[in-house]
Structure formats: structure tokens, C-alpha cells
């Protein structure tokens, strides 16, 4: 299973970022097409409150065009140097609205972790894309350089369809990895108590894709699961965490709960999400 089309979000106020290098490396490894998409939020806001001929809007459009041209030249050149088939696109509007929509037309999207001190007010592209795109989204920390083909992957598993979606989206990475560690929390009951199902487990399934699969039982409260997963992944030397973006039990309140907030704020490794 290969990735054929990759989307990476480019922030208009950043000259470059490690997550762009990650996207280029992923496209190179998977022989995929890469689309860089920059979003301009101020232009969209001005359009909503002014006439199209307004001087302020015209000045903003000129500013955006200059920034877009610089970003396009850098992005296209970086793709050419690495032999990646890259294209560049521009959108006007909040990244948190545009990225979930654009992600639906790609196999995977790469989005940088939020930077509270620099990103636009209300910037939530990573959260929104992970929760509502319906496609695999890879969130990359704003600091650090990461291997786009990690040897060791940590999978957070509770038996939910959200966790299953994340694992399915991660298969192109899992198939190239040397080992996977599954951290299993309290598993959901699969069906009604009166129904009997065969014994199936995620570790056995993953062994069809990668040789070494280890499983660990996690016995920590929901309030500390984010911290546990992050710490355990670093202890094991993992290069990626795979986890669902909504659930209950030990992923309780995951949409806007403590685990989400912790992982997004303190991530030290790329996180591949599914919903």
C-alpha cells in the first residue's frame, strides 16, 4: 500500500519549517506527488467586510502575492532538488477551514503543530483536519527533524473505529518499519454481550504487515494517557505515534479533552491520526 498524493500546509509567515522537509522526504520515499498549499486568512476577512476595490484589500492582495511567490519558488526548488514532483497552490481563508476540506483530496496531509506565539489568531488547522477531514493527517512538531520512514512506530489501541482508522492510514509507514509497539488500553466491548465473535487481536493483524510487533498493556488514567504515550514512545526510540482522534474509555474526552491538549501542545514526535 503506497501513498500517491501528499498535501502539506505552508504557513504564510514562515520562511521554512521541518514539517515541509518531512513532507518532501515522505513524497520521495513513496514516489508520490506533493502539493504545497499556503493559506492567507486576512484577505478572506477583508473580502467579507469591504468592497473588492477597497485600498486595504488591494494592499493585502499585493502583500500576499509577494509572499506566495517567494514561498512557491522555495518550495518548487526544494522539490526539484530532491526529485519530488511538487506543485503549489494558494487559498484565501482560515487554515482551520481550508485544510480539512483540501485533505479529502489527498492520501495524507502534513500539518505543523500550532505555534501559539506566531500563528494567526484562532489557528487550529491541525486539530480541525485531524477531527473532520476523514483522511489520515500527520501532525509534525514545530521543532526537530524527523525520519519520514520511521523504523519503530508506537500504536495506541483501544479497539475503537477511530483507532482502527488511524492504523489503516498508517499502513504505508508500518509496512516500511522494522517494528511496531502496540500500547493497548482498556478495550471496548466489540458488540452486544449476547454476541460471540472469534478471537482477533491487533498485534496479529499487524504482523501481516511488519515482522516485529510487541504489545504492552497500559494501565494509567485517561488524564495522563497523553503524557504516558509521549514518554513511552521516546523511551522506545519510536519515530511516530499512531492514534485515533476520538474515543472513550482510556481515550475519554479525546476530542477536546486532556489527552488531545497534551499531545498537541507537547508533541515531540510526528503523530498520525485517524477518525
PyMOL commands that set and color helices and strands:
alter all, ss='L'
color gray80, all
select helices_A, chain A and resi 18-30+41-49+55-82+95-103+125-132+161-174+202-206+222-236+249-251+258-266
alter helices_A, ss='H'
color red, helices_A
select strands_A, chain A and resi 5-11+33-40+85-92+108-112+136-140+152-157+179-184+212-217+240-244+270-274
alter strands_A, ss='S'
color yellow, strands_A
deselect
rebuild
show_as cartoon
